[in-house]
C-alpha cells in the first residue's frame, strides 16, 4: 500500500471519529435539555394565590404575637391554639345544650329553605318584570320600597307576627335574598338583544320557548351574580336574626357566649361563620364557571 493511500485512509477514519463524537455530544446535550425542560419542569407559582397565602400567614402571625406577647389581654384575644382546641371541644361537647354540628345544621337548614324559596319565586318574578309592563308596575315599587330597609329593622315585626319560631327567620332571610335576585334577573333579561328574539320568533318559537331558550340563557350570568350577592346578604341576615330570636344556630352560639365573656367560643363561631360564607361563595363561583364558560372567559 502506498504512502498516499495510507494517508487517505487515516484522514477518513479521523473524520468518522469526529462525526461520531459530534453526534454523541449532540445527543447528550439534547438529553440534558430534555431532562431540564420536559421531565422536570419548573413549578409555576400563581401570584394571586401566593398573595392570599402570605396575607393569611401574616394575619395568623399577628394574632399569635398579639396574644402571646400580651399586647391584648387573653380574655379578649385568646391564642390561636386555644381557639382551635375550643373548636374541637365544641364539636364533641358542644355549647349551650348543642354541639357545633347541631348549631351549624340549624343555620344551614334555614338558609337552604329560604334560598330554595327565593330561587323558585325571584327568578320567575325577574323574568316577568323584564318582559311585562304590568307586572313591572306591580312588583317594582314593592321591591324597591323594602329593599333599602335593613332586614333587622323589620325583624321585630316578623317576631310579633310569626313568633320566634323558624317561620320568622326563614321569611326574613327569604325577603333579603328575593330583592337582589329579582333585580339581577330582570336586569339580565332586559339586556337580551332584540335580534335574537326576532330570529327565534321567525323560526316559530312560542313565548314560553323564547323565555326558556333565549331569555333565560342570556340572563344566566346576571342571575348567578345576583345569587352570589343575595346568598351573602342572606347569610349575614341569618346570623343577625339568630342573635335575637333563636335557641340554636351559629349566631345564637356566638351571642350566648358573648354574654358570659367566653371569647374563645365567640372567635371560634366567627371563624366557622366566615368559613361557611367562603365555601358558599367559592361554590357559586365554580357553578358560574361551569354554567357560563363564555362569560367567565371574557
RARA-V450856 format. One line per field, one symbol per residue. ss: DSSP state (@ for helix, = for strand, . for the rest). psi: psi as a letter, one per 40 degrees, with the letter a starting at -180 (. if undefined). Layout:
# RARA-V450856
ss=???
psi=???
This chain:
# RARA-V450856
ss=..@@@@@@@@@@@@@@@@@@@@@@@@@@@@@@@@@@@@@.......@@@@@@@@@@@@@@@@@@@@@@...........@@@@@@@@@@@@@.......@@@@@@@@@@@@@@@@@@@@@@@@@@@@@@@@.@@@@@@@@@@@@@@@...@@@@@@@@@@@@...@@@@@@@@@@@@@@@@@@@@@@@@@...@@@@@@@@@....@@@@@@@@@@@@@@@@@@@@@@@@@@@@@@@@@@@@@@.....@@@@@@@@@@...@@@@@@@@@@@@@@@@@@@@@@@@@@@@@.@@@@@.
psi=hidddddddddddddddddddddddddddddddddddddgihihhhddddddddddddddddddddddefdhidddgiiddddddddddddddahffiiddddddddddddddddddddeddddddddddehdddddddddddddedehhdededddddddeaeaddddddddddddddddddddddddeehhdddddddddeehiddddddedddddeddddddddddddddddddddddeddgieiiddddddddddefgdddddddddddddddddddddddddddddgdddde.
